[in-house]
Amino acid sequence: MKITDAGVYPYPAGDSTPARMAREARDLGFDSIVAIGGEGSGLHNIDILRGFVITASSQKEVIRQVRKPAARDADVIFVNAGDTSFNRAAVSVEEVHIIRNMHAARRNAFDHVAARSAAEHGTAVDISLCPIIQYRGRRRQIALQRYADILTLHRRYGFLLTISSDARSVLEQRSVREIRGLCALFGMTGAEVAGALSSIGRLIEPARPVRVVG
């Protein structure tokens, strides 16, 4: 399974070109990256998948946005997390692959109901490294606690996790080894990190049921 950084922001959202970020990702141990707002392609033996982010306040608005041409052309569709009722509804939208920005949501905004639904619908929750690296003090501790809570639910209900650097420059991209260390801060094991880094392939190419012939 391919190892994927589930979120980077190449130029013009960031200050590094897709080619530079792809080359850096390869050198850091990745097979693919999801470029938010970027174009899908292949460079430097790295697959560049196109990501599209939805910010909405209702399930109806999420459904409206997934029908936009930009969303239809995307390989991976994200929805920014909201309150509890919104998250419960968003994970059930068929076209949505990943709920993100969970570190910015209120505690318990992603609860056991949302977790069970995410597992049933094959929707993942993203772990962004950005707040772990860039935040300080109380804000950082809150982000780590949110991720620890998500990890507890993941272990119980089995929904997928993804990991994104949310890098806007090659200087912000992180190696697989560094990611293991950062995720260990909230209790994630090496095996869990490996699973999360390989989840994108399972999200965009879900396993097909086995047909018994006989």
Backbone as a chain_set.jsonl record, in Angstrom:
{"seq": "MKITDAGVYPYPAGDSTPARMAREARDLGFDSIVAIGGEGSGLHNIDILRGFVITASSQKEVIRQVRKPAARDADVIFVNAGDTSFNRAAVSVEEVHIIRNMHAARRNAFDHVAARSAAEHGTAVDISLCPIIQYRGRRRQIALQRYADILTLHRRYGFLLTISSDARSVLEQRSVREIRGLCALFGMTGAEVAGALSSIGRLIEPARPVRVVG", "coords": {"N": [[0.842, -1.197, 0.0], [0.475, 2.254, -0.758], [2.396, 4.902, 0.715], [1.25, 7.862, 1.997], [1.182, 11.403, 2.193], [-1.419, 13.07, 3.424], [-2.181, 15.684, 2.948], [-1.034, 18.524, 1.443], [-0.074, 21.875, 0.529], [0.57, 23.148, -2.332], [2.036, 25.784, -4.413], [-0.434, 27.936, -5.829], [-1.366, 28.238, -3.195], [0.52, 27.694, -1.295], [4.114, 28.209, -0.944], [5.755, 26.637, -2.481], [6.408, 24.791, -5.446], [4.373, 22.221, -7.041], [6.068, 20.274, -8.144], [8.462, 20.54, -6.651], [7.518, 19.891, -4.089], [6.665, 17.302, -4.506], [9.094, 16.036, -5.123], [10.443, 16.416, -2.699], [8.766, 14.974, -0.99], [9.153, 12.377, -1.951], [11.847, 12.015, -1.253], [11.545, 12.005, 1.466], [10.34, 9.655, 2.038], [7.835, 9.002, 0.97], [5.19, 7.766, -1.18], [3.144, 9.033, -2.422], [1.242, 12.122, -2.554], [-1.37, 14.268, -1.371], [-2.522, 16.967, -2.969], [-3.865, 19.875, -1.951], [-6.268, 21.648, -3.581], [-4.723, 21.496, -5.805], [-3.428, 20.14, -8.928], [-3.908, 16.854, -10.204], [-1.365, 14.465, -10.874], [1.708, 12.877, -11.942], [4.914, 12.993, -10.662], [8.444, 12.779, -10.392], [8.398, 10.073, -9.672], [6.324, 10.041, -7.877], [2.953, 9.949, -6.954], [0.62, 12.494, -7.447], [-2.179, 13.428, -5.955], [-5.351, 14.964, -6.34], [-6.814, 17.162, -4.094], [-9.829, 18.295, -2.521], [-11.389, 20.658, -0.507], [-14.127, 21.055, 1.637], [-15.988, 23.505, 3.255], [-18.615, 23.857, 5.354], [-21.902, 24.319, 6.842], [-23.968, 22.621, 7.154], [-25.395, 19.4, 6.403], [-26.802, 19.429, 4.028], [-25.56, 21.529, 2.644], [-23.015, 20.43, 2.324], [-23.596, 18.301, 0.585], [-24.449, 19.782, -1.616], [-22.052, 21.024, -2.327], [-20.358, 18.863, -2.979], [-21.223, 18.242, -5.441], [-20.213, 20.068, -7.148], [-18.195, 20.935, -10.04], [-15.405, 21.076, -9.437], [-15.182, 19.478, -7.183], [-16.053, 17.054, -8.18], [-13.992, 16.47, -9.899], [-11.943, 15.945, -8.194], [-9.647, 13.769, -6.45], [-9.663, 13.18, -3.774], [-11.926, 14.046, -1.286], [-12.405, 16.35, 1.235], [-13.943, 17.337, 4.34], [-14.293, 20.069, 6.444], [-14.324, 19.859, 9.952], [-17.139, 20.317, 12.168], [-19.71, 21.096, 14.487], [-21.138, 18.658, 16.789], [-23.541, 17.475, 15.705], [-23.276, 18.172, 13.023], [-20.906, 16.809, 12.273], [-21.665, 14.151, 12.643], [-23.527, 13.939, 10.588], [-22.01, 14.596, 8.309], [-20.101, 12.542, 7.96], [-21.585, 10.575, 6.831], [-22.097, 11.193, 4.233], [-21.837, 10.046, 1.033], [-19.868, 10.769, -0.903], [-17.854, 11.976, 0.522], [-14.595, 11.672, 1.71], [-12.859, 12.204, 3.89], [-12.873, 13.627, 7.16], [-11.669, 16.618, 8.435], [-9.481, 18.917, 10.3], [-10.026, 18.407, 12.958], [-8.746, 19.056, 15.268], [-9.436, 21.647, 15.766], [-12.023, 21.599, 16.518], [-14.685, 21.5, 18.979], [-14.39, 19.738, 22.123], [-15.51, 16.402, 22.112], [-16.94, 16.811, 19.814], [-16.658, 15.037, 17.809], [-18.068, 12.178, 18.299], [-19.021, 8.961, 19.778], [-21.159, 8.159, 18.203], [-20.717, 9.422, 15.711], [-18.278, 8.217, 15.197], [-18.915, 5.479, 14.918], [-20.576, 5.668, 12.689], [-18.775, 6.685, 10.803], [-17.057, 4.499, 10.525], [-18.847, 2.646, 9.422], [-19.48, 3.868, 6.989], [-17.066, 4.113, 5.722], [-15.491, 6.415, 6.049], [-12.796, 8.571, 6.759], [-10.82, 10.06, 9.453], [-8.824, 12.871, 9.717], [-5.488, 13.428, 10.856], [-3.814, 16.208, 11.454], [-0.528, 17.391, 11.276], [0.231, 19.95, 11.615], [-0.786, 21.631, 13.856], [0.55, 20.355, 15.957], [3.216, 20.842, 15.43], [3.386, 23.636, 15.06], [1.858, 24.992, 17.013], [1.895, 26.262, 20.406], [2.174, 25.807, 23.994], [-0.948, 25.936, 25.702], [-2.702, 25.737, 23.484], [-1.458, 23.805, 21.909], [-1.52, 21.602, 23.615], [-4.263, 21.189, 23.78], [-4.812, 20.408, 21.129], [-3.343, 17.999, 21.018], [-4.78, 16.532, 22.917], [-7.272, 16.355, 21.641], [-6.564, 14.72, 19.5], [-5.768, 12.425, 20.879], [-8.238, 11.647, 21.908], [-9.593, 11.068, 19.515], [-8.036, 8.929, 18.671], [-8.609, 7.015, 20.634], [-11.316, 6.477, 20.024], [-10.969, 5.528, 17.425], [-9.608, 3.118, 17.904], [-11.591, 1.708, 19.149], [-13.813, 1.658, 17.357], [-12.848, 1.374, 14.751], [-12.731, 3.035, 12.432], [-11.085, 4.645, 9.65], [-7.926, 6.371, 9.799], [-6.136, 9.232, 8.622], [-3.035, 10.919, 7.881], [-1.756, 14.127, 7.714], [0.63, 16.537, 6.648], [-0.024, 19.133, 6.172], [1.571, 20.956, 4.928], [2.857, 23.985, 3.61], [5.083, 24.566, 2.344], [8.212, 23.218, 1.248], [9.836, 23.156, 3.413], [8.22, 22.613, 5.522], [7.371, 20.034, 5.245], [7.444, 16.651, 6.429], [9.364, 13.768, 7.397], [8.676, 10.211, 7.238], [9.705, 8.975, 9.495], [9.92, 11.143, 11.298], [7.223, 11.724, 11.558], [6.263, 9.507, 12.914], [7.41, 9.976, 15.436], [6.161, 12.413, 16.165], [3.458, 11.663, 16.266], [3.537, 9.854, 18.296], [3.404, 11.412, 20.512], [0.768, 11.707, 21.274], [0.081, 9.145, 21.794], [-0.042, 7.325, 19.657], [0.796, 4.331, 18.034], [3.629, 2.853, 16.263], [2.704, 1.009, 14.367], [0.084, 1.87, 14.031], [0.505, 4.397, 12.939], [1.693, 3.648, 10.509], [-0.504, 2.354, 9.35], [-2.308, 4.504, 9.103], [-0.938, 6.18, 7.326], [-1.147, 4.736, 5.036], [-3.789, 4.776, 4.352], [-5.113, 6.315, 2.4], [-5.152, 5.038, -0.099], [-6.971, 2.971, 0.41], [-9.242, 4.444, 0.804], [-9.824, 5.725, -1.642], [-9.891, 3.641, -3.37], [-11.795, 1.532, -2.498], [-12.116, -1.699, -0.97], [-13.501, -4.3, -2.844], [-16.456, -6.307, -2.488], [-16.159, -9.838, -2.081], [-17.151, -12.077, -4.538], [-18.896, -15.017, -4.427], [-18.636, -17.855, -6.331], [-20.375, -20.586, -7.463]], "CA": [[0.0, 0.0, 0.0], [1.284, 3.462, -0.868], [2.525, 5.788, 1.86], [0.737, 9.135, 1.48], [0.927, 12.603, 2.989], [-2.812, 13.313, 3.029], [-2.507, 17.088, 2.703], [-0.025, 19.572, 1.272], [-0.603, 23.038, -0.187], [1.559, 23.718, -3.26], [1.755, 27.088, -5.005], [-0.334, 29.264, -5.209], [-1.774, 28.273, -1.796], [1.777, 27.715, -0.555], [5.191, 28.884, -1.66], [6.579, 25.663, -3.193], [5.716, 24.216, -6.587], [4.049, 20.805, -6.896], [7.241, 19.466, -8.47], [9.377, 20.566, -5.509], [6.909, 19.165, -2.975], [6.688, 15.889, -4.869], [10.469, 15.563, -4.968], [10.733, 16.371, -1.269], [8.004, 13.856, -0.424], [9.861, 11.139, -2.323], [13.065, 11.923, -0.449], [11.15, 11.802, 2.861], [9.825, 8.302, 2.189], [6.442, 8.873, 0.546], [4.87, 7.312, -2.531], [2.144, 9.93, -2.994], [0.782, 13.248, -1.747], [-2.646, 14.871, -1.771], [-2.332, 18.409, -3.133], [-5.124, 20.583, -1.747], [-6.461, 22.666, -4.598], [-3.767, 21.326, -6.895], [-3.763, 19.259, -10.037], [-3.404, 15.498, -10.096], [-0.354, 14.093, -11.875], [2.792, 12.074, -11.398], [6.212, 13.644, -10.808], [9.528, 12.232, -9.567], [7.93, 8.778, -9.179], [5.357, 10.292, -6.813], [1.608, 10.272, -7.408], [0.031, 13.7, -6.86], [-3.63, 13.333, -5.991], [-6.017, 16.258, -6.203], [-7.697, 17.248, -2.939], [-10.817, 19.373, -2.5], [-11.848, 20.86, 0.867], [-15.447, 21.665, 1.793], [-16.364, 24.135, 4.515], [-20.068, 24.006, 5.299], [-22.547, 24.329, 8.153], [-25.05, 21.649, 7.169], [-25.233, 18.283, 5.481], [-27.346, 19.864, 2.743], [-24.536, 22.318, 1.978], [-21.964, 19.491, 1.923], [-24.081, 17.594, -0.603], [-24.424, 20.741, -2.724], [-20.673, 21.284, -2.752], [-19.733, 17.693, -3.607], [-21.699, 18.164, -6.823], [-19.507, 21.055, -7.962], [-17.202, 20.333, -10.936], [-14.099, 20.948, -8.783], [-15.247, 18.319, -6.297], [-16.166, 15.855, -9.02], [-12.681, 16.22, -10.504], [-10.962, 15.659, -7.145], [-9.418, 12.382, -6.05], [-9.957, 13.073, -2.348], [-12.777, 15.132, -0.813], [-12.352, 16.59, 2.674], [-14.891, 18.275, 4.941], [-13.831, 20.618, 7.717], [-15.177, 19.462, 11.068], [-17.992, 21.325, 12.792], [-20.217, 20.643, 15.774], [-21.428, 17.22, 16.874], [-24.571, 17.055, 14.752], [-22.732, 18.299, 11.678], [-19.943, 15.733, 12.019], [-22.425, 12.905, 12.495], [-24.146, 13.939, 9.26], [-21.004, 14.694, 7.242], [-19.416, 11.266, 7.704], [-22.476, 9.666, 6.112], [-22.216, 11.604, 2.824], [-21.097, 9.027, 0.281], [-18.722, 11.289, -1.652], [-16.839, 12.507, 1.444], [-13.578, 10.697, 2.102], [-12.136, 12.514, 5.125], [-13.198, 14.772, 8.01], [-10.389, 17.2, 8.85], [-9.497, 20.043, 11.255], [-10.645, 17.973, 14.201], [-8.059, 19.717, 16.384], [-10.068, 22.943, 15.985], [-13.407, 21.379, 16.947], [-14.899, 21.374, 20.418], [-14.257, 18.387, 22.637], [-16.679, 15.539, 21.896], [-17.624, 17.129, 18.554], [-16.656, 13.748, 17.099], [-18.389, 11.26, 19.389], [-19.131, 7.547, 19.433], [-22.136, 8.015, 17.114], [-19.993, 9.778, 14.492], [-17.231, 7.215, 14.993], [-19.54, 4.272, 14.39], [-21.047, 5.97, 11.343], [-17.589, 6.793, 9.941], [-16.609, 3.133, 10.241], [-19.832, 2.009, 8.541], [-19.482, 4.505, 5.668], [-15.72, 4.158, 5.164], [-14.99, 7.782, 6.094], [-11.63, 8.688, 7.637], [-10.572, 11.285, 10.206], [-7.44, 13.275, 9.466], [-4.612, 13.958, 11.896], [-2.906, 17.205, 10.881], [0.666, 17.615, 12.086], [0.457, 21.389, 11.714], [-0.895, 22.178, 15.211], [1.559, 19.767, 16.84], [4.5, 21.479, 15.134], [3.374, 25.099, 15.097], [1.229, 25.55, 18.211], [2.658, 26.229, 21.649], [1.415, 25.928, 25.225], [-2.278, 25.363, 25.865], [-3.28, 25.37, 22.177], [-0.839, 22.542, 21.493], [-2.027, 20.552, 24.483], [-5.644, 20.913, 23.37], [-4.745, 19.633, 19.89], [-2.9, 16.646, 21.362], [-5.89, 15.853, 23.592], [-8.273, 16.028, 20.624], [-6.072, 13.567, 18.748], [-5.832, 11.266, 21.771], [-9.64, 11.247, 21.947], [-9.882, 10.435, 18.224], [-7.337, 7.644, 18.657], [-9.391, 6.102, 21.47], [-12.487, 6.076, 19.242], [-10.467, 4.719, 16.308], [-9.304, 1.776, 18.409], [-12.841, 1.034, 19.517], [-14.774, 1.494, 16.27], [-12.162, 0.909, 13.557], [-12.728, 3.908, 11.259], [-9.741, 4.929, 9.162], [-7.241, 7.634, 10.063], [-5.11, 9.678, 7.69], [-2.104, 11.868, 8.481], [-1.335, 15.157, 6.759], [1.559, 17.549, 7.164], [-0.599, 20.452, 5.876], [2.728, 21.792, 4.593], [2.724, 25.003, 2.577], [6.45, 24.755, 1.869], [9.014, 22.009, 1.431], [10.438, 23.236, 4.746], [7.244, 22.127, 6.495], [7.123, 18.619, 5.048], [8.099, 15.828, 7.438], [9.656, 12.399, 6.997], [7.889, 9.169, 7.895], [10.284, 8.779, 10.83], [9.51, 12.273, 12.135], [5.79, 11.603, 11.803], [6.098, 8.523, 14.0], [7.74, 10.642, 16.686], [5.136, 13.407, 16.485], [2.211, 10.985, 16.613], [3.742, 9.184, 19.586], [3.1, 12.374, 21.57], [-0.601, 11.486, 21.759], [-0.131, 7.728, 22.052], [-0.185, 6.512, 18.451], [1.893, 3.376, 17.861], [4.223, 2.818, 14.931], [1.822, 0.261, 13.474], [-1.071, 2.727, 13.74], [0.977, 5.426, 12.006], [1.839, 3.004, 9.202], [-1.843, 2.14, 8.819], [-2.892, 5.791, 8.716], [-0.236, 6.687, 6.145], [-1.532, 3.937, 3.863], [-5.254, 4.746, 4.266], [-5.665, 7.001, 1.219], [-5.431, 4.039, -1.125], [-8.194, 2.253, 0.766], [-10.367, 5.369, 0.69], [-10.178, 6.034, -3.026], [-10.107, 2.368, -4.048], [-12.286, 0.637, -1.457], [-12.125, -3.121, -1.291], [-14.77, -4.776, -3.391], [-16.873, -7.55, -1.847], [-15.819, -11.057, -2.807], [-18.322, -12.773, -5.066], [-18.718, -16.462, -4.364], [-19.163, -18.518, -7.52], [-20.457, -22.021, -7.205]], "C": [[0.876, 1.245, 0.0], [1.241, 4.299, 0.399], [2.228, 7.206, 1.377], [0.682, 10.215, 2.551], [-0.434, 13.108, 2.527], [-3.159, 14.777, 2.831], [-1.297, 17.989, 2.631], [-0.647, 20.679, 0.42], [0.478, 23.618, -1.103], [1.13, 25.103, -3.743], [0.504, 26.984, -5.894], [-0.798, 29.337, -3.75], [-0.564, 28.328, -0.871], [2.865, 28.367, -1.38], [6.141, 27.93, -2.386], [5.773, 25.038, -4.33], [5.361, 22.755, -6.324], [5.253, 19.904, -7.162], [8.222, 19.407, -7.297], [8.816, 19.771, -4.337], [6.876, 17.67, -3.254], [8.084, 15.307, -4.686], [10.857, 15.428, -3.502], [10.015, 15.199, -0.607], [8.683, 12.525, -0.737], [11.093, 10.943, -1.447], [12.762, 11.648, 1.023], [10.475, 10.454, 3.091], [8.396, 8.066, 1.757], [6.336, 8.378, -0.896], [3.886, 8.247, -3.215], [1.828, 11.055, -2.02], [-0.593, 13.672, -2.25], [-2.433, 16.375, -1.787], [-3.682, 19.1, -3.017], [-5.232, 21.713, -2.765], [-5.532, 22.541, -5.785], [-4.284, 20.396, -7.973], [-3.178, 17.877, -9.796], [-2.419, 15.196, -11.212], [0.641, 13.146, -11.233], [4.115, 12.75, -11.694], [7.22, 12.972, -9.886], [9.124, 10.907, -8.915], [7.005, 8.904, -7.971], [4.005, 10.597, -7.445], [1.129, 11.534, -6.692], [-1.474, 13.614, -7.059], [-4.241, 14.707, -5.738], [-6.984, 16.221, -5.03], [-8.614, 18.453, -3.009], [-11.4, 19.46, -1.098], [-13.185, 21.593, 0.884], [-15.576, 22.253, 3.193], [-17.853, 24.426, 4.437], [-20.626, 23.984, 6.714], [-23.693, 23.334, 8.248], [-24.755, 20.528, 6.184], [-25.733, 18.659, 4.086], [-26.305, 20.651, 1.958], [-23.371, 21.441, 1.54], [-22.366, 18.789, 0.632], [-24.076, 18.514, -1.819], [-23.0, 20.929, -3.25], [-20.012, 20.071, -3.402], [-20.179, 17.513, -5.054], [-21.037, 19.191, -7.738], [-18.477, 20.363, -8.858], [-15.846, 20.119, -10.27], [-14.062, 19.75, -7.854], [-15.307, 17.028, -7.106], [-14.826, 15.476, -9.643], [-11.629, 15.808, -9.48], [-10.833, 14.157, -6.9], [-9.848, 12.154, -4.606], [-10.767, 14.292, -1.912], [-12.746, 15.177, 0.713], [-13.523, 17.477, 3.085], [-14.291, 18.757, 6.249], [-14.837, 20.303, 8.81], [-15.983, 20.64, 11.602], [-18.452, 20.852, 14.152], [-20.639, 19.175, 15.687], [-22.429, 16.758, 15.827], [-24.068, 17.136, 13.313], [-21.799, 17.137, 11.359], [-20.638, 14.389, 11.85], [-23.037, 12.804, 11.099], [-23.106, 13.869, 8.153], [-20.353, 13.357, 6.933], [-20.275, 10.3, 6.91], [-22.666, 10.05, 4.648], [-21.279, 10.731, 1.986], [-19.819, 9.559, -0.356], [-17.582, 11.783, -0.756], [-15.88, 11.4, 1.86], [-13.061, 10.924, 3.519], [-12.745, 13.725, 5.83], [-11.886, 15.317, 8.554], [-10.604, 18.365, 9.825], [-10.158, 19.673, 12.57], [-9.992, 18.64, 15.417], [-8.713, 21.056, 16.736], [-11.509, 22.814, 16.47], [-13.487, 21.315, 18.471], [-14.721, 19.921, 20.856], [-15.586, 17.649, 22.498], [-17.475, 15.927, 20.655], [-17.641, 15.916, 17.634], [-16.835, 12.683, 18.175], [-18.547, 9.831, 18.898], [-20.131, 7.306, 18.306], [-21.47, 8.323, 15.773], [-18.932, 8.728, 14.17], [-17.794, 5.938, 14.377], [-20.004, 4.49, 12.951], [-19.879, 6.075, 10.363], [-17.081, 5.41, 9.562], [-17.55, 2.446, 9.248], [-19.768, 2.558, 7.129], [-18.094, 4.593, 5.035], [-15.134, 5.552, 5.089], [-13.861, 7.877, 7.116], [-11.636, 10.008, 8.4], [-9.093, 11.624, 10.05], [-6.757, 13.789, 10.726], [-3.647, 14.923, 11.217], [-1.734, 17.429, 11.824], [0.894, 19.091, 12.373], [0.31, 21.922, 13.14], [0.127, 21.605, 16.184], [2.892, 20.486, 16.668], [4.479, 22.973, 15.428], [2.766, 25.705, 16.358], [2.155, 25.43, 19.415], [1.693, 26.274, 22.841], [0.064, 25.241, 25.195], [-2.894, 24.939, 24.533], [-2.734, 24.028, 21.703], [-1.378, 21.387, 22.333], [-3.469, 20.185, 24.133], [-5.658, 20.061, 22.109], [-4.34, 18.191, 20.174], [-4.012, 15.868, 22.052], [-6.984, 15.473, 22.605], [-7.836, 14.775, 19.855], [-6.09, 12.301, 19.597], [-7.261, 10.738, 21.857], [-10.041, 10.527, 20.656], [-9.254, 9.052, 18.166], [-8.082, 6.602, 19.484], [-10.614, 5.585, 20.716], [-12.089, 5.202, 18.06], [-10.22, 3.279, 16.76], [-10.57, 1.003, 18.745], [-13.71, 0.71, 18.312], [-14.142, 1.148, 14.92], [-12.28, 1.773, 12.317], [-11.284, 4.232, 10.882], [-9.232, 6.284, 9.655], [-6.333, 7.957, 8.888], [-4.216, 10.671, 8.431], [-1.657, 12.85, 7.408], [-0.349, 16.109, 7.42], [0.932, 18.935, 7.104], [0.509, 21.456, 5.543], [2.391, 22.762, 3.467], [4.083, 25.345, 1.98], [7.181, 23.433, 2.035], [9.656, 21.987, 2.815], [9.508, 22.688, 5.821], [6.894, 20.654, 6.31], [7.951, 17.805, 6.038], [8.291, 14.402, 6.929], [8.752, 11.423, 7.744], [8.401, 8.949, 9.317], [9.878, 9.906, 11.782], [8.036, 12.186, 12.493], [5.52, 10.593, 12.91], [6.362, 9.173, 15.356], [6.684, 11.641, 17.12], [3.839, 12.744, 16.933], [2.326, 10.211, 17.922], [3.389, 10.106, 20.749], [1.676, 12.243, 22.093], [-0.948, 9.999, 21.803], [-0.264, 6.822, 20.856], [1.024, 5.601, 18.301], [2.455, 3.447, 16.443], [3.345, 2.101, 13.932], [0.599, 1.093, 13.088], [-0.694, 3.85, 12.787], [1.1, 4.846, 10.61], [0.476, 2.78, 8.553], [-2.476, 3.424, 8.325], [-2.245, 6.347, 7.456], [-0.601, 5.921, 4.875], [-3.043, 3.937, 3.623], [-5.821, 5.361, 2.996], [-6.016, 6.012, 0.123], [-6.712, 3.278, -0.855], [-9.427, 3.142, 0.637], [-10.804, 5.582, -0.748], [-10.364, 4.78, -3.877], [-10.58, 1.351, -3.021], [-12.344, -0.806, -1.916], [-13.509, -3.538, -1.79], [-15.155, -6.083, -2.696], [-16.514, -8.745, -2.718], [-17.097, -11.751, -3.263], [-18.044, -14.266, -5.085], [-19.394, -17.083, -5.584], [-19.233, -20.023, -7.24], [-21.872, -22.532, -7.346]], "O": [[1.901, 1.287, 0.68], [0.212, 4.401, 1.068], [2.879, 7.697, 0.455], [0.206, 9.986, 3.662], [-0.591, 13.524, 1.379], [-4.318, 15.097, 2.569], [-0.609, 18.201, 3.63], [-1.612, 20.454, -0.309], [1.228, 24.497, -0.681], [0.001, 25.532, -3.507], [0.39, 26.021, -6.652], [-0.647, 30.382, -3.117], [-0.615, 28.931, 0.201], [2.586, 29.004, -2.396], [7.202, 28.345, -2.853], [4.578, 24.788, -4.177], [5.98, 22.114, -5.475], [5.437, 18.891, -6.487], [8.753, 18.341, -6.986], [9.556, 19.054, -3.663], [7.039, 16.862, -2.34], [8.237, 14.208, -4.152], [11.51, 14.463, -3.105], [10.588, 14.511, 0.238], [8.773, 11.651, 0.125], [11.35, 9.842, -0.959], [13.608, 11.124, 1.747], [10.08, 10.142, 4.215], [7.794, 7.057, 2.123], [7.247, 8.545, -1.707], [3.793, 8.263, -4.443], [2.105, 10.959, -0.824], [-0.934, 13.457, -3.413], [-2.193, 16.987, -0.746], [-4.545, 18.935, -3.879], [-4.396, 22.616, -2.803], [-5.548, 23.388, -6.678], [-5.423, 19.931, -7.932], [-2.083, 17.745, -9.248], [-2.61, 15.615, -12.353], [0.435, 12.674, -10.115], [4.413, 13.052, -12.85], [6.903, 12.635, -8.745], [9.46, 10.646, -7.76], [6.914, 7.993, -7.149], [3.917, 11.409, -8.366], [1.223, 11.63, -5.468], [-1.977, 13.714, -8.179], [-3.684, 15.512, -4.993], [-7.866, 15.364, -4.968], [-8.222, 19.512, -3.5], [-11.857, 18.456, -0.553], [-13.351, 22.621, 0.228], [-15.306, 21.581, 4.189], [-18.302, 25.157, 3.554], [-19.914, 23.67, 7.667], [-24.323, 23.21, 9.299], [-23.967, 20.69, 5.253], [-25.148, 18.251, 3.083], [-26.172, 20.471, 0.747], [-22.79, 21.684, 0.482], [-21.571, 18.692, -0.303], [-23.74, 18.087, -2.924], [-22.774, 20.987, -4.459], [-19.182, 20.238, -4.295], [-19.591, 16.732, -5.802], [-21.263, 19.192, -8.948], [-17.939, 19.32, -8.486], [-15.199, 19.098, -10.505], [-13.037, 19.078, -7.743], [-14.68, 16.031, -6.748], [-14.558, 14.299, -9.885], [-10.542, 15.368, -9.853], [-11.771, 13.387, -7.11], [-10.334, 11.08, -4.253], [-10.355, 15.431, -2.136], [-13.021, 14.185, 1.388], [-14.03, 18.265, 2.288], [-13.835, 17.957, 7.066], [-16.044, 20.457, 8.626], [-15.571, 21.795, 11.503], [-17.669, 20.266, 14.9], [-20.508, 18.54, 14.641], [-22.196, 15.765, 15.137], [-24.389, 16.284, 12.485], [-21.894, 16.544, 10.285], [-20.242, 13.582, 11.009], [-23.065, 11.73, 10.499], [-23.297, 13.16, 7.166], [-20.078, 13.059, 5.771], [-19.769, 9.315, 6.372], [-23.319, 9.325, 3.897], [-20.071, 10.696, 2.22], [-18.795, 8.876, -0.35], [-16.465, 11.986, -1.233], [-16.298, 10.331, 2.303], [-12.846, 9.971, 4.267], [-13.088, 14.72, 5.192], [-11.074, 14.557, 9.082], [-11.734, 18.745, 10.132], [-10.776, 20.514, 13.223], [-10.617, 18.771, 16.469], [-8.57, 21.546, 17.857], [-12.145, 23.816, 16.797], [-12.485, 21.103, 19.153], [-14.882, 18.996, 20.06], [-16.651, 18.215, 22.741], [-18.58, 15.421, 20.457], [-18.523, 15.779, 16.786], [-15.888, 12.326, 18.875], [-18.245, 9.524, 17.745], [-19.978, 6.358, 17.535], [-21.637, 7.575, 14.81], [-18.716, 8.393, 13.005], [-17.225, 5.386, 13.436], [-19.849, 3.614, 12.101], [-19.976, 5.612, 9.226], [-16.716, 5.172, 8.411], [-17.098, 1.747, 8.34], [-19.973, 1.818, 6.167], [-17.961, 5.098, 3.921], [-14.364, 5.854, 4.176], [-13.963, 7.325, 8.212], [-12.352, 10.945, 8.048], [-8.225, 10.77, 10.229], [-7.357, 14.485, 11.545], [-2.756, 14.494, 10.483], [-1.921, 17.632, 13.023], [1.66, 19.444, 13.269], [1.213, 22.615, 13.608], [0.53, 22.282, 17.131], [3.611, 20.714, 17.641], [5.437, 23.516, 15.979], [3.122, 26.821, 16.735], [3.072, 24.61, 19.437], [0.552, 26.719, 22.716], [-0.062, 24.11, 24.724], [-3.54, 23.893, 24.458], [-3.475, 23.21, 21.157], [-1.658, 20.312, 21.804], [-3.849, 19.015, 24.183], [-6.423, 19.101, 22.016], [-4.933, 17.262, 19.626], [-4.175, 14.673, 21.804], [-7.566, 14.394, 22.711], [-8.645, 13.884, 19.595], [-6.394, 11.221, 19.092], [-7.477, 9.526, 21.878], [-10.737, 9.512, 20.691], [-9.868, 8.108, 17.669], [-8.177, 5.441, 19.085], [-10.916, 4.392, 20.763], [-12.79, 4.246, 17.728], [-10.588, 2.335, 16.062], [-10.606, -0.222, 18.632], [-14.284, -0.376, 18.234], [-14.843, 0.672, 14.026], [-11.959, 1.301, 11.227], [-10.375, 4.105, 11.703], [-10.006, 7.211, 9.892], [-5.818, 7.052, 8.231], [-4.593, 11.197, 9.478], [-1.23, 12.449, 6.325], [-0.479, 16.443, 8.598], [1.298, 19.818, 7.88], [0.396, 22.646, 5.838], [1.725, 22.401, 2.497], [4.214, 26.295, 1.208], [6.805, 22.617, 2.876], [9.982, 20.918, 3.333], [9.958, 22.338, 6.912], [6.187, 20.083, 7.14], [9.036, 18.227, 6.438], [7.493, 13.896, 6.139], [8.142, 11.773, 8.755], [7.609, 8.756, 10.239], [9.533, 9.653, 12.936], [7.643, 12.535, 13.606], [4.643, 10.804, 13.749], [5.621, 8.946, 16.313], [6.344, 11.717, 18.301], [3.193, 13.209, 17.872], [1.32, 9.945, 18.58], [3.106, 9.635, 21.85], [1.398, 12.624, 23.231], [-2.122, 9.631, 21.846], [-0.574, 5.642, 21.02], [2.16, 6.056, 18.429], [1.841, 4.021, 15.544], [3.241, 2.521, 12.78], [0.133, 1.027, 11.95], [-1.485, 4.218, 11.919], [0.668, 5.463, 9.636], [0.315, 2.99, 7.351], [-3.104, 3.45, 7.267], [-2.928, 6.922, 6.609], [-0.384, 6.41, 3.767], [-3.532, 3.182, 2.782], [-6.902, 4.971, 2.555], [-7.063, 6.132, -0.514], [-7.46, 2.968, -1.783], [-10.528, 2.651, 0.391], [-11.998, 5.616, -1.047], [-10.924, 4.844, -4.971], [-9.854, 0.409, -2.702], [-12.586, -1.098, -3.087], [-14.536, -3.169, -1.22], [-14.283, -6.881, -2.352], [-16.562, -8.667, -3.945], [-18.009, -11.982, -2.469], [-17.071, -14.72, -5.688], [-20.579, -16.859, -5.832], [-18.248, -20.636, -6.828], [-22.12, -23.724, -7.161]]}, "num_chains": 1, "name": "protein.A"}
